[in-house]
């Protein structure tokens, strides 16, 4: 109750200090919430233009807010986005624009505005992470209602395709889980424990092996960072408990399909990479090899947008960001593409706890080997959040725009 009163009093003070600024901020966060919810809910439906429209409204609000109360900026991280787009255009000029689409323009623009929003105000970054978590609770409710027959009967193998690629849907649930886990461990918000269990369960319903990595690796990171070196024995105890709990849960009906897929994976590894043991994983390994082979045909500028799909033996995407980028756009474009992540690792971080940063970093790195990130809206949101943890030096800022007061 004391915290609630403090929050209310703080909100009242902010409102009294500048009513227009306060109301504009709240409206911005409401629109940001709608964006986070709509991306997962409607990106691959007949309402797929809705997230784009919401992002357009948010972009206008960010411009107005930044010009009135802060500043718009352009730095080296954002320059890398422009240079990557330039490499894409050059590659398509040489190879043809058969696979080029508006996303190559729209996604860097989305990054530009979200990065501007998250970066210059640490409070905005914290609130945005919470907003994402809350938005995914609403998406989870929608998801449960949509698949209510399968979920409540536990009669499903792999669901989620109505909302998009199952791996991507699993990514939404995993990121919401990771953010919630931070607040559970480091902020002692124990009431969200059932919500975390819900996100884990819904992630399992997607049948995505990538989801397990996206959930397990950040969990390991956060537990290790929570207990630290001095309480290493507690870390081991928690890990042992988690392993036992997983073994017990693996025997339940809702885990059956995912456990079959994991069993196939282990059989493939045991049989020396036999494709018949786990064709799903084998094909992804093959895609990477084929992507590198196609890259060698034109390592400078690649074979053009969507080239792997057009030139590969199997009409599919590589499920790997690096292999896809090398094949489509060449070595220089790929190096530029990974620059923001590398820079984020090397740059000094702000005061937001590092457990969140490293958890988010692990999500992006795992996504790099399971998804094609440069064509996915969600990955650009993750990247904007990750890069916003950094403290910029003066040499990083290339341009600032603000109104004189």
Order of alpha helices (4+ residues) and beta strands (2+ residues): alpha-alpha-alpha-beta-alpha-alpha-alpha-alpha-alpha-alpha-alpha-alpha-alpha-alpha-alpha-alpha-alpha-alpha-alpha-beta
